[in-house]
Amino acid sequence: MMTPMGKSVYSVMLTDDVVAAVDALAYQTGISRSRMIDRILAQHVCCETPAQQMADIFRRIEEMANFHSRMQLLFPPSQELLQLKSAVPYKYNPTVKYAIYLTPEDPLSLGQLRVSLRSQSAALRSAMNGFYRFWANLEEQHFHEGRFLSYRIDEDRYERSMRRPNGLAPAEQGDAIAAYLSLFDATLKAYFDGLPNLQEAARSAYGVFGSETHPKKNAHILAL
């Protein structure tokens, strides 16, 4: 499973040509010299670093996004951030953004999901906030009865903490986040398909949610 690792400062003697080669590789990869040396040493001694674990998580989320054409990668993932976008079935097909922040040093929290949709339309923003409240209610009722749920709806954004699942390898944690995003996005689309009738929106969205949350089908979601 993905576990936090401590970091310390060490003084080592390195050959100048080796440092130059490391710096060139670090520049090409977009990371610091220290992180590149840490990665090289970890690979040599078969020790998986937090950076590699996060890369495994993001890779599984990317695979899900590639499989579901309704979701697209916004930018190549950085060290601790991955962003996706998806069109909302509303006037002019506005875009909702999913930002996944990982916290490798936190022993309890895997990270945070932030969902946002920027718009000047008061009607769209109101509808989106309505969905956030609808989704939060679903989570409180069905995901461990809300015992481990930590979220907030603030300034047209839904923020949700993801607790670190016990016993799951990084790839499985990525599968859990991917399943959650897929469920959230599918439920969101069903909700907007039912608007402007709020009862129809809720009925449509709950139908999708209920069909996708069977424990045998998406058990990992319940761990987040």
Rosetta blueprint (number, residue, H / E / L):
1 M L
2 M L
3 T L
4 P L
5 M L
6 G L
7 K L
8 S L
9 V L
10 Y L
11 S L
12 V L
13 M L
14 L L
15 T L
16 D H
17 D H
18 V H
19 V H
20 A H
21 A H
22 V H
23 D H
24 A H
25 L H
26 A H
27 Y H
28 Q H
29 T H
30 G L
31 I L
32 S L
33 R H
34 S H
35 R H
36 M H
37 I H
38 D H
39 R H
40 I H
41 L H
42 A H
43 Q H
44 H H
45 V L
46 C L
47 C L
48 E L
49 T L
50 P H
51 A H
52 Q H
53 Q H
54 M H
55 A H
56 D H
57 I H
58 F H
59 R H
60 R H
61 I H
62 E H
63 E H
64 M H
65 A H
66 N H
67 F H
68 H L
69 S L
70 R L
71 M E
72 Q E
73 L E
74 L L
75 F L
76 P L
77 P L
78 S L
79 Q L
80 E L
81 L E
82 L E
83 Q E
84 L E
85 K E
86 S E
87 A E
88 V L
89 P L
90 Y L
91 K L
92 Y L
93 N L
94 P L
95 T E
96 V E
97 K E
98 Y E
99 A E
100 I E
101 Y E
102 L E
103 T L
104 P L
105 E L
106 D L
107 P L
108 L L
109 S E
110 L E
111 G E
112 Q E
113 L E
114 R E
115 V E
116 S E
117 L L
118 R L
119 S L
120 Q L
121 S L
122 A H
123 A H
124 L H
125 R H
126 S H
127 A H
128 M H
129 N H
130 G H
131 F H
132 Y H
133 R H
134 F H
135 W H
136 A H
137 N H
138 L H
139 E H
140 E H
141 Q H
142 H H
143 F L
144 H H
145 E H
146 G H
147 R L
148 F L
149 L L
150 S L
151 Y E
152 R E
153 I E
154 D L
155 E L
156 D L
157 R E
158 Y E
159 E E
160 R E
161 S E
162 M E
163 R E
164 R L
165 P L
166 N L
167 G L
168 L L
169 A L
170 P H
171 A H
172 E H
173 Q H
174 G H
175 D H
176 A H
177 I H
178 A H
179 A H
180 Y H
181 L H
182 S H
183 L H
184 F H
185 D H
186 A H
187 T H
188 L H
189 K H
190 A H
191 Y H
192 F H
193 D H
194 G H
195 L L
196 P L
197 N L
198 L H
199 Q H
200 E H
201 A H
202 A H
203 R H
204 S H
205 A H
206 Y H
207 G H
208 V H
209 F H
210 G H
211 S H
212 E H
213 T L
214 H L
215 P H
216 K H
217 K H
218 N H
219 A H
220 H H
221 I H
222 L H
223 A H
224 L L
